[in-house]
């Protein structure tokens, strides 16, 4: 049986924001830009990446009930040496989504 996130075709992201640190990294490292774009697409499609099972279950519930969505994506080794993962958070009302490093939370 498919989970709710597997059956969702597209999550509304609202306005898309990146912290200045993520933004600068995407302009300095083109492969990192491609990675971030792929992560956003995955988040939009309901693929929560590397978040723990409890957070994935909360996301699936939030798709039905309108809660906040939280995804985690590990940055491949050698792609960006200053951080190991990126978070993407869509607010409960789907008005905006933020891409950030955990160290910026």
N, C-alpha and C positions, 0 to 999 in steps of 0.2 A: 504494500500500500504506500502511495506517495505521501510525503509530508506536505503541509500547506505551502511551504516555501518552494517545493519542487513543482507545484502546479501554478504558481503565480507567473504571469508573463512580464509584468512590469510594475515596479514600485514607483509611486510619484515621489520625486525628490524635492520639489519646490526649487527655490534658488540654491545654487551650488556655491559653497564657499570652501576655501582652503586657508589654512593658517599661512602666515607669511613665510614660515620656515619650509612648509611643504611646497608652496608656490615657487619660492626661489630654487628649491631643489629640482623641481620639474623643468625649470628653464636652464639650469646649469647642466643637467644630465638628461639628455634626450631619451635614453633607455628607461630612466626612472619615470619620465613623463608617460611613456607607453604603458609602464606597469600601473601607474595611478589610473590611467584611463581604463585599463582592463578591470581594475578593482572596482571602479565606479559602475562599470557595466555589470559586473558580477553582483554587486550590492543591489542595483536596480532590478536584476532578474530574480532576487531572492536567494542568492548564493551568499551565505554569511561568512564564507571563508573559514578561518581558523578559530572562530570563537568557540568557547566551551559549549558542551551540549545543553547546559541550563540556559545560556544566553540564546542559543539557537531556538530552543523551545519557546522562550519569551518572545523572540522575534516572530515566530509563527503565530503565536497568540495575538501579538500586536498587529499583524496583518489583518486579522479579523476585527479586533477591538479598538484599533487606532492608537496603540502605544508607540513609544519610541523604538526605533530600529538601530541595532548596533552590530557592525561587522568588524572583523579583525583579519588582516592579511599580512602574512610574514613576507618580508622583503627578501628576495633571493640573495644568497651570499654573493658578495662582490658588486652588487648593483648600487648600493648606497651604504657606505660604511659607518655612518654616524647614528643610524637607528636600525632596529631589527624588525619593526612592524609598523603598520599604519592602521588607524581606526577610521571608520566612516560611520557617522551618526546622523540619522534622519529624525527630526523632531516629531512628536506625536501627532501634530496637526498637518504634517507633511509640507510645512511652509518653507523649510530650508534643510539642507544637508551640509554637514561640515566634514572635511577631510583633514585629519591631524595626526601628529605623532603622539603616542601615549605620554611622552615627557611634557607635552604641552597642555595636558588636561588639568 
